[in-house]
Amino acid sequence: MDREANITHVRRQFFNYSGGWNGESTYVELYGDSKLLLDEAPMKTSLQRNVADYLRRGGRFCDTGMVYFPEELAKDYNFPIYITDEDTREEKKVLQEIMGKVKNGEKGI
C-alpha cells in the first residue's frame, strides 16, 4: 500500500484489532446480506467476482476494526500512534508471501 495514501495515514492513527475469522462484515459489505449464498450473491463488480473466486478456492477473511483510545487524543495526528515502520515492513513481507501463494494456486491461505 502506498505510504502516502490517505487510508495508510488513517489506519496508522488507530489501534487495529482482529474481530475473528468469519469474515461476515466483509461479506455483508460486498454482497449485502450474510445469509445470501455465494452462488446467489450479486457479481456486478470485479471486486465481488474476485472475492467470490477467492472464497470458492477456500480463502477466508478476517474481520478487523479500529479503535482510538481517549488517552491518545492529545497525540499528534500527523504521526503514527500505534503502527510503527517495522510493523509496516512486516505487513508488506507477509502480504507478498500470501500473494505468491495465491499466484501459485495454493488453497487455505
LINTA-V982457 format. One record per residue. N is the residue number from 1. D_CENTER is the distance of its C-alpha to the mean C-alpha in whole Angstrom. Layout:
n = <N,N>
d_center = <D_CENTER,D_CENTER>
This chain:
n = <1,2,3,4,5,6,7,8,9,10,11,12,13,14,15,16,17,18,19,20,21,22,23,24,25,26,27,28,29,30,31,32,33,34,35,36,37,38,39,40,41,42,43,44,45,46,47,48,49,50,51,52,53,54,55,56,57,58,59,60,61,62,63,64,65,66,67,68,69,70,71,72,73,74,75,76,77,78,79,80,81,82,83,84,85,86,87,88,89,90,91,92,93,94,95,96,97,98,99,100,101,102,103,104,105,106,107,108,109>
d_center = <12,15,16,18,15,15,12,12,15,14,11,14,16,14,14,11,11,10,11,12,11,13,10,12,11,9,12,14,12,13,16,18,19,17,21,21,22,19,23,24,20,21,20,21,18,17,13,15,17,15,12,15,17,14,14,18,18,17,13,11,8,7,7,7,9,11,15,18,21,25,26,24,25,28,25,25,22,23,22,19,19,17,15,18,18,18,15,14,16,15,11,13,15,13,11,14,15,13,14,17,17,16,18,21,20,19,18,16,14>
